[in-house]
Amino acid sequence: MSTKKKVVSKKADESEKVTPTVGEEVTRDFLAEMSHEGLILFARMQYGITNLSVRGTVRKDVENLIMEAARKFKGNAEMKVVEMNEEVEVPPGYVKIRVSPGDYNPNQRPIPIGLNFKTATIPVNKDVVMHSKWLPCLEDAVQTKYYVDRSDPRNETLASREQHSYPFSIIERG
């Protein structure tokens, strides 16, 4: 009976490890600590690799896919997720932001951004300290929203306005 309790707590620990952390460097040693199921869950959650099944994939292939994806997401090394309302010193050249959920991202998935052949992901509804060079990626992500302008009751017109695809707030500048 005590063995079952250990197994249950071990699975709970593995699920906590699987939770992706932006900025955490992915190494083969880090992946070796996960179970096969946890590894596949990590690949799905962190990198969006969805064509994996628990029984149909070889562990080494899953690790190779994750390492390849991790190389593409090297930009996350310049970003650090912090607890909301946590007092964190923002170094010069960095900003602390929070991306809010929006119409363009209803499932609140991490936001992929790219800059100079590097890509990174920014989680939604979490405070992130990142280098300010990434900020234009969010500022330039806009979409045109169309609506019927009824300000003149005799003449309805189709109007548009630009809005951020991923609304965000700058909490602090370094």
N, C-alpha and C positions, 0 to 999 in steps of 0.2 A: 504494500500500500504506500509506503514512503517513497518507493521508486516511482510510482505514478505521480506523486506530488512533485518530485524532482523533474520529471519529464515535462509536466505542465509548466513549471516555473522556467525551465529551459526554453520552451517554446515562447513563453511570454518575453523572455530576454531577447530571443532572436527577432521577434517582431519589433521590439524597440530598436535593435540594431539596424533593421531594414529601413526604418524611417530615414529618408534621405536628408542629409545636412548640406546645405549649400556651402561651398568653400572647402569642404572636407576632401582631402586628397584620397583618391581611390587607388589602392595598391592590391597586388595579388594576395598579400598577407591578410588584408582587410576582407577580401572576398573569401579566402580560405576558411575564415571563422564562421561563415554562414552555412546553413543547411542548403541542400539543393533547391528546396521549395522557397526558402528565404532569398536565395540568389536570383531565382526567376522573378519573385515579387519585387526585389530591388531593381532588376533590369526594367520591369514594367513601370514602376513608380518613378524612378529617377531619370530614365533615359527614353521612355516610351517605346521600348522594344516589346512589341505585343505578340509577335509570331512565335512565342515559346510555349511549350507545354512541359509539364513536370516529367512525364514518362517518355516523351519523344525527343528529348534533347540530352546531349552529353554535357556534363559539367564543364569540361575544358572549353567547349565551344561557347557556352554561355559566358564564361570568364573572358574569353577573347573578344566577344561582342561588347561586353561592358567596358573593357580596357580601351577598345577602339573608340567607343562613344565618349569615354572619359577624356581621351586626348582631344576630341573635338570641343569639349566643354571646359577647356583649361581656364577660360575667363573667370570661372567661379572662384579661382584662387584669390581674386581681388575683391571678393564679396564675402561678407560675414553676416549671418543671421544672428540677431540678438533678441533677447526677451523684450516684449513691449514694455515701455516705461522704465527700462533698465538704464541706469546711468552709465553710459559708455563714452569715453573720450573719443571724439571723431578727429582723426589726424588731419593736418592741413592737406588740401587737395582731395579730400574725401567728403561724402555726404551721407547722411542717414535719411532713408526714405521709407515709405510704406506704400505699396501698390494696393489699390482698392479693387474689389470686384466690379466688373462693368458689363455692359451689354455684349461686348465682343468676346468676353471670357466668362460665360455664365457658370462653368464648372469649377472655376477658381484654380485652374491648372497653373503651374509655374510658367512665367512669361519667358520665352526664348528671345534673346537679343544677340546681335552680332556686331562686331567692330574689328576692323583690320584682321580679318581671317580668324578671329577668335569668337567663340560663342559662349554664352553664359545663360543661366536661368535665374529668374528672380521669383521667389515665392510670393503668393498673394496673402494679404492680411498679416504680414510679419514685418518687423523692422529689419532693415538691411543696411549695413554700412558698406558702401562701395566707392570705388574711385570715381571722381566726378567726370572722367572722360566717358563713362557709360551713360551719363544722364541724357545727352542728345538722342540716344537710341530710343528712350521713352518719350522724349519731347516730340520727336519727329514721327512717331507712330500715331497717325491721325486717320480718321475716316470721315467721310461726308455723310451727314444725317439729313435726310429729306423729310419735310413736313409741309402740311397745308397751312399757309399763313391766312388767318381769318381776322387780321387786325382791321381790315375794311370789310364791313358786312356785305357790301354790294359787289365786292370783287375778291374772290378767293384765288390765291396764287400758290404755286409750288415754290417753296423756298428751301434753302439748305444752309447748313452751318457745319463747320469743322469741329470735331471733338476728339479728345484723346482716346485711342483704342484701349489703352490701359491707364485709367486715371490713377494718379499718384500724388503723394504729398511729400514735400521736403520738410523733414522734421528738424534737421540741424545741419549746418555746414561747418566743415573744419577749416 
